[in-house]
Structures are given as structure tokens and as C-alpha cells.
Amino acid sequence: MAEGLAVVAEGLRKRYGDHNALDGFDLTVAEGTVCGLLGPNGAGKTTAVRILATLLQFDGGRAQVAGMDVATKAKEVKRRIGLVGQHAAVDEILSGKQNLEMFGRLFHLSPAHARRRADELLEHFGLTDAATRPAKTYSGGMRRRLDIAASMILAPRVLFLDEPTTGLDPRSRSEVWQAARDMVATGTSVLLTTQYLDEADQLADRISVINHGSVIAEGTPDQLKTTLGGDRVDVVVHSDTELARAAELIGKIAGATVAIDHDTRQVSVPVTDRVTALIDVAQTLKTAEIDIEDIELRRPTLDEVFLSLTATKQAAA
């Protein structure tokens, strides 16, 4: 495996009957980073995670995790990874501390070591005050943090988070995001699968977009956003009678072709020097006494990138 890489997958294939769950899947995750694996339902995200976590055999290709071959050194891989699935694995009757002690014993820690490790993790994940309460009394975010803490019993080098915030409210999702950041800060590498574009944008250093079992695009969030073009200035004028004149002025300022939406009275234009363009447009329209209701500088969102990429892939298929 290449130095500095926590996860490497090359040409992975997995077939269920006539369906290719993975079809030449390639992925790299650098050490000490978060890699986001984005894709629609059925794209192959969970299949890829299960293979990399040694829970599922694959039909072709190769994979290494934490420097170990997934196929030939599964036991060594398991000692170096943690896995948080889509559903919490904690026992709701037991307290938070009892849950962590139980997982410690399952990982063959001595009773004393399991207790010490449980206390460390409860403190690290902000659960000390709730340590003796039954897990069933925890909020959704607290349960997921406890679930993540359980996966960290052996301080894994690589952690797989498979859609960890599905069904959580915004506050609980934010708690899980912070837990992921804290783990990376301690040196753990994270592979995060998610359908939430804002989640990937918040957490991932790099993103791979998977569709129909293969990666169709990868890069940093900003790099993926630039595939749809750069920044844009959007202006909504007060009256549709001013739309044409506003579009003409904005086009001259930007030196580019504008897009006009008559229904919303919006003019949109691509720009390069984003801040200067925004100031120039605002000042020019004010000087021309064109009333505006809204002006915004924006770049393509990951949602737009994702929809564009998957639509292109489907059309090609």
C-alpha cells in the first residue's frame, strides 16, 4: 500500500445475481483525513464499507486497510478498524458506562482496563454526566456518540461511519459531526458514507461520488463545485420592467453572458473576481437607479454537483 494512505481499493467488484453492486470501485483515503463517500440509495456505499471492514467477501479487485490486505489478513484489519453502522448497536437497558465496559470486555480487555477505557471515552465524547443513566434515556445524538465511543475502544487507525446521522435532528447531527472531527484530530482516519450533501461539505477533506457501483468523480468539495463553473452573482430586481436593462449592465460588468429568469425577475452571471464583481454590480445598479430586492454571491452547491453528476451518469447508461 502506498505510504500515507489509510484505505486503498482498486477495481473492487461485487455481484449479487445479475446485479453489480460494485463495478470496478476505486478509492483512496489519506491518513488523518475524512473521506466522504456520496451516492444515492443502491449506489454501493454500504457494500464498499462492508467489504473494507472484512464483513463481506468480494469477487474481484484488491483492498488494503491500515496497511493490511483485506482478503488475506482480515483478523489484522479487524484489530485496526472501528465501524459505526446505520443503526445504533448499544444496549438501551445498560448505562452508557456499562455499554462501554461490555464492549471493552468483548475486545478482551481486562475488567480494570475496560473500566478505565470506558471512563476515558465517556469524557472524550461529553457523556460523563450521563454515564450511569440507561442508554434508552439518551437523545439521538447522545446514543450515536455512545455508539461511536464503543467503536473507539481499541483506538482504531481507521473508522468507518456508514450514514451515522440518518434520522437525527439538526442538533444531534451537529454533535456527531463534532465527534468525527475530534477523532480525526487524534489521528484516526475516517471513511464517511452519507446521503446528506451538507454533511460531506462540513466534514470531508475529499469526496468520492459513487453511482452504479463505481466512482464517477472525486476531489475536494471546492474542486467538485467548480466542475459546474465558478462563482455567480444573482440579482433579483424589484420590477420586471427593469429586468432587461439590469441584465445589460450586469453583462457588461462581468464580461459574460447572463441568464434571465423572468418568473423570478432574476439575473445570474458567472464571475471570476467574486468580491469585486459583487461590489461593482451593486454600485452600478444603484447608480442606474434600478431597485433590487436581493443580490447574492454564490457558488454551485454540492447538491447541484451531485444531481448533475448522477444525471449525466444515468443518461450515459
N, C-alpha and C positions, 0 to 999 in steps of 0.2 A: 504494500500500500504506500502511496506517496506520502512523504513526510508532511506533517501538519494537517492531515485530513482525518477526521473522526469517523466518517462514513464514506464508503465508496460503493456504488452499484454500477455495474456495466452490463448492459444488454439483458437485464433480467426478464424472464418470461414465465408466465403462469397461466395455465389454461384450465378452464372448467367446461368440459364437454366441447361445445362449439364456440364458446366464448373465451376470448383472450383478455383476461383480467389485467395482465401486464404484457406489453408487446414491445420488447426492446427498451426497457426502462433504465435510464442513466441518471445518476445523482452523485453529487459530492457535497459533503458538509465539512467545513473547516473547523478545526479545534477551537473551542471557546466562543462559538457563534451560535446564533439561532438561524436555522434554515426553515423557511416556510414552504410547505407543500400544498399548493392550492389546486382545487379541482372540483367539478360538480359531483353529485352523487353518482356512484358507479364508475368513477374515473380510474380507480385503482389505488387510491391513497391508503386505505386500511390494509389492503393486500400487501402493498410495499412495506408497510410498517411491520406487519406480522412476519414477513419473510426476514427482514433485517433483525427482528427480535428473536429469531430462531423458532417461532411458533408455527411456521408453515414452510413446507418444502417447495422449492421452485423447480421449473422444468428446464431452464437454460440460463446462461449468463454466469456472473460471479458477483460476490459481495463480500466486503470486509467491514467490520465494525470494531473500533478501538484497536486496530491493527491485527485482528483475528479473522480468519476465514469463517464465514457464517456456516458453510456446509460441512467443513471438516473439523472445526473447533467450536462447536455450539456451546459446550459447557463453559469454555473460557469466555465466550462472548457474554453468556448469561451473567457471569460474575462481574462484568464491567458495564452493564446497562441497567436502566430503570425504565418502566413502562407504565404510563397512565392512559387507560382506555377511555372510551366514551361514557362509561358508567362507573360510578364510584365503587371501589372494592372494599370499603371499610365496613366493619360490623357495627350496625347502628345501636345495638344494645350496649356494647362496650364503650367505655370512655375513650377520649382521644388518646390519653396516655396508654391505656390498656391495649388499644389497637396497635400502637407503635411498638409496644413491648412484644406483642404477639408476633408481629412481622419480624422483629429482631430475632426472636427465638426460631422462627421458620427459616431464617437465614443463618442459623446455627451460631448465633451469638450467645455467650453465657448470660445467665439471668442478670448479673450485675452490669455487664456491658450493654445489654438490651435496655435496661433502665436508664443508664447514662445517655445512650444514644437517643432514646425517646425524649428525655428532658432537653437535649441539645436541639432536636428538631422542632419540638414544641415552641421553644424560644425563638428559633430562627424564623419560623412561619407565623409568629404572632399568635400562638394558641395557648400560651401558658395559663392565662386566666381561665380558659375553658378546659383545661387538661383533665379534670375529674368529672366533667359533665358527659352524659351519654351522647354519642355522635348523632343520635336522632334529633337532639335539640339544636344542632348546629345549623347555621344558614347554609344556603347552597355554596357560597364562596368558601366558607369555613370547611365544609366537607371536602371540597376539591383541594383546598390547601392541605388538609389532612391526608388525602389520597396521594398528593404529590410528595408529602413528607414521608409517607410509607415507601414510596418508590426510591427515596434517597437514603434508606437505611445503610446501605453499603457505600455511600458516596460515589455513585456511578460516574464513569467518564462520559457516557452518552445517555441522554434521557429522551425517550420517545413520548411525545404528547399527542395523542390521537383525538383531535377535536375535543379538547379538555373543557371548553366553555359552552358546549351545546346545552341550551335550555336555561342558562344562567341569566340573571338580571344584570343590568349595566354595572352596578356596584360590585357584584360578585365576580364578573368578568375582569374588572379592573384589579381586584385582589389576586386573581390567578395570574394576570399579566405581570404584576409586581413580583410574585413568587418566581416566575420564569426568569425575570431579569436578575433577581438575587442569585439564582442558581448559576447563571452564566457568569456572574461576577466572581463566583468561587471556582470557575474553571470548567464547569460542566458544559458539554456541547449538547444542543437541543435540536431535534427534528420535530417540527410542529406541523401537524396536518389540520387544516381548517377550511371551512366554507365562508368564514367571515373575512371579508377583504380588509376591513379596518383593523382586525386583529393582526393580520400579516403585516400591514403597514406599520403598526405600532411596535411589533416585536422583532420582525425578521431582518437580519443583516442581508440575506439573499433569499430570493423566492424562486421556486421552480413551479411552473404551471403544468399540470398533468391532465391529459384528456385521452380517453380511449386507451389507457394503459401505457402511454409514453409521454415524455416531457416535450412540450411544444414551445416553451420559452423559459428563459431563466435570466436572472440578473438582480441587481439591487432594486428596491421599489422605485427609485427615481429613474433608473435605466429603463424599466418596463414602462413607466409612464411616458417617457419620451418616444416610445415606439408609435404613439398616436399623435406625435407632434409636440411642440414645446408649449410654452405658456400662452394664454389667451387673455384678452381683455373683453369682457362682456359689459355692454351698456344697455340699459333699458330707458328709453326716452318717455317723457310724460304724454306726448301726443303723437298719434300715428302720422300726422301731417308733417312732423319734423323728422321722420324716420329716414327719408331719402337724403336730406341734407346732412344729417348726423353721419350716415353711412359714408357719404362722400368725404367728409372731413376726416373721419377716423381712418379711412383707407389711405388718404394722403399721408397722415402722420405715421402710420405703420408701414407704408410702402408694400401693402399686401392686399389680397382680395378679401373682402368682408363677406360674412354670412348674415343674411337678414331673416328674422322671423317676424312676419307681420302680425301673427296672432298674439305674440307676447311683447311686441314692439322692441325687440332686442336686436342689437348689432354685435356681432362677435368677430374678432380679428386675431390672427396669430401675431405674437410679438417676440422679439429677441431680448432687448434690454427691458426687462419686465417693469421695474420701478419707474424708470424714465418714461416709458410708454404710458403707464398709468397716469402719471402726473401731466404729461403733455395732452393726453386725451381729455382729462378733466378740465384743464385750463382752457383748451381750445373750445370746448363746448360751452364753457361759461362765457368766454369772450363773445362767442356767436349767439349768446342768449338762448341756447337750446336747453330747455328744462329736462333734467334727468331724474328718474326715480331710483335708479340703482346703478352702481358701477362696481365691477369686481375683477380682480386679477386672479386667475386660477390656472391650474394645470390639470391635465387629464387625471382622473381618479383611477385607483386600481380596479374599481368596479367596471369602468369603461374599458380598461385594458383587458380584463378578464372576459367580458362579453364579446369584445372584438376578436380576441384570440380563439375562443371556443367556437364562435360563429364561423370564423374562417376555416377552422379545422373540420367542422361539420360539413361546410359547403364543399371542401375538398374531398371529403369522404363520399 
